[in-house]
Amino acid sequence: MSDAVQRLQAVKAEIASAARAAERDPADVELVAVSKTFDAAAIRPTLEAGHRVFGENRVQESAEKWPGLRADFTDVELHLIGPLQSNKAREAVALFDVIQTVDREKIARSLAREMSAAGKKLPVFVQVNTGDEPQKAGIAAGDVEPFCALCRDELGLDVRGLMCIPPVDEEPAIHFGFLATLAARVGLPKLSMGMSADHETAVAFGATHVRVGSAIFGARTRAVA
Ligand SMILES: *Cc1c(COP(=O)(O)O)cnc(C)c1O
């Protein structure tokens, strides 16, 4: 077994026990394996082991890696978890199955336009800047309600839930609890939160999607945006 497959199984077991500890059904937590910076050869063993849900943060890198892998594994579900530029919206809609990073009106409008042109209605998440960090993408907490209304009612996007990346130097649990409260307020069932270091905490706070990279594929040697 490859190291990545062994670690993948370990992460799945951690998620399952965190779910049971929170009296949740482990099947209600989707593990999004974050394969950014790793090449197709590194990803392939996890596909052969049966994993199908992956996250990537760049359109260009995904366009290079995933069409080849999808030819062999047709039921892959690929999530965009990185910032999107309007001029990449068409390519993103063609490549990805879920867009987790709808973080401003311009992107919401571009995605709506490209999805309707492509005859697709991809599930999306609204990214929330729960730590109110000036450099970080995401909708301000106070704007989540009107922004979700715009996405759903005016643009017809299939908004499933909220996504956040807590500030590195703060207790993640506070942000996970806050995101769960916001999602309940706007009536959204899905929560994408928790990464390698804190996915079990996220599950305790109701995460339906955890995004785990280095705990599966190992440390990234290339810096990412
Ligand atoms: C890279 C990345 C992850 C995975 O991070 P790890 O700490 O390696 O698990 C999760 N979410 C987003 C948005 C990322 O960019």
The ligand as a MOL file (V3000), in Angstrom:
LIG
                    3D

  0  0  0     0  0            999 V3000
M  V30 BEGIN CTAB
M  V30 COUNTS 15 15 0 0 0
M  V30 BEGIN ATOM
M  V30 1 C -4.5490 23.3830 0.9310 0
M  V30 2 C -5.9180 23.5470 1.4390 0
M  V30 3 C -6.4760 22.5990 2.3230 0
M  V30 4 C -5.7000 21.4020 2.8460 0
M  V30 5 O -4.7580 21.8170 3.7780 0
M  V30 6 P -3.9540 20.7600 4.6610 0
M  V30 7 O -3.5320 21.5160 5.8530 0
M  V30 8 O -2.8160 20.2780 3.8250 0
M  V30 9 O -4.8800 19.6560 4.9930 0
M  V30 10 C -7.7810 22.7850 2.7280 0
M  V30 11 N -8.5200 23.8370 2.3010 0
M  V30 12 C -8.0240 24.7530 1.4540 0
M  V30 13 C -8.8860 25.8730 1.0230 0
M  V30 14 C -6.7170 24.6460 1.0020 0
M  V30 15 O -6.2290 25.5730 0.1640 0
M  V30 END ATOM
M  V30 BEGIN BOND
M  V30 1 1 1 2
M  V30 2 1 2 3
M  V30 3 2 2 14
M  V30 4 1 3 4
M  V30 5 2 3 10
M  V30 6 1 4 5
M  V30 7 1 5 6
M  V30 8 2 6 7
M  V30 9 1 6 8
M  V30 10 1 6 9
M  V30 11 1 10 11
M  V30 12 2 11 12
M  V30 13 1 12 13
M  V30 14 1 12 14
M  V30 15 1 14 15
M  V30 END BOND
M  V30 END CTAB
M  END
